[in-house]
Amino acid sequence: MDETSDWSSRYVGCRLMGVLTQLERAASMAQLPHYYIPHVNLLSGLTWTDSDTGEMSPFGCVRHLINSETEMMSVFRQ
């Protein structure tokens, strides 16, 4: 997310969805560049199996949040 993004309460839902979508995309490509050192891949050296990307895995949970409006809204109520 760039520094000019509006993170006010009016747009926080959109920004959170953007962050989750970027995280899911990064995980699927096994490429998550460090913010300050872009040539450093934070996922390098990690390998995962199908069970690691399943529904109950961290990445599966991210995917579930993205696809479930009810779950996403429960995050905002907490």
Secondary structure, 3 states (H helix, E strand, C coil): CCCCCCCCCCCHHHHHHHHHHHHHHHHHHCCCECCCCCCCECCCCCCCCHHHHCCCCHHHHHHHHHHCHHHHHHHHHC
